[in-house]
Amino acid sequence: MHEQAFRFGAARHLVGVVGLPAVIDHGVGVIFLNAGLVYRVGPFRLHVDLSRRLNALGYPTLRFDMSTIGDSGASGQRLSREEQVVADVRDAMELLKQQSGCSRFVLFGLCSGAQNAHSAAHADPRVAGAFFLDGYGHRTLGQRVRHYLPRLLSIASWRNRLSRRHAPASPRPAEPAFVVEPLPPKVVRAQLADMLGRGLKLDFVYSGGVARYFNHIRQFRECFGRLADHPGVDVSFFKETDHTYVFSGDRQRLITHVVQWMGRHFPITRPGT
């Protein structure tokens, strides 16, 4: 395995680290997108550990900072946020192609990174697959029943509610300053259907850390209907896992999941070392 840092992009404003196996299969490369504002190592070095595991198996990788995040600067272009995301990922694909010979790519994104991976996968035909971790989903009737019914039936919950009514009011916490506006559910469904129609393989992984909008594996069907039956779709729900995979055991579980998924859909013919 060999790793090298690069400055790349049309304005040489992007920074990333390419990981190459000793033997390159020339199949697919894996590109890691920022998780929110976390720089390219990923939350708790998830991207580093996962990329090196993939390198050892024979997959080239690139973990990079998108425009204005981490060590990357601004492109100087007047683009919308989505246009800049797509442009950054296209620059990343060009770099990994130059270094490894790969012409097809799998994207990996968590949280807003999953939304960005969605945009890039929909826009560029070179994307062959994607991991969407805590990506798109929306509240459904089933989600609300699973969330509220146990609370309505809990005596302790009612006691707490009544005690709060008689307690002095406390100021509400400030809203987060960094918010990514999601696409409407109808648009998400249409774009996913388009990706699957082009042959993409898509892996949706939801954690217990997003129970506010996703709290059961069957909710994927509630959100996206018949897309749940498509052979290109895999869905997992790690109920006990935190949104950022804070525990090493949870990160290892995810890494094992990714490795197995890659082996099923994009097998290596010449293993790396």
Protein Blocks (a to p, Z undefined) as FASTA:
>chain_A
ZZddddedjkopaccdddddfbdghladcddddehjbcfkoghhlmmmmmmmmmmnopac
dddddehiajbccehiacdfklmmmmmmmmmmmmmmmmnopabdcdddehjlmmmmmmmm
mmpmkbgbdcdehiaddddfklmmmmmmmmmmpmklmmmmmmmmmpccdddddddfbdcd
dddfklmmmmmmmmmmnopacdddddfklmmmoccfklmmmmnommlmpmkbccdddfkb
cfklmafklmmmmmmmmmmmmmmmmccfbdcZZ
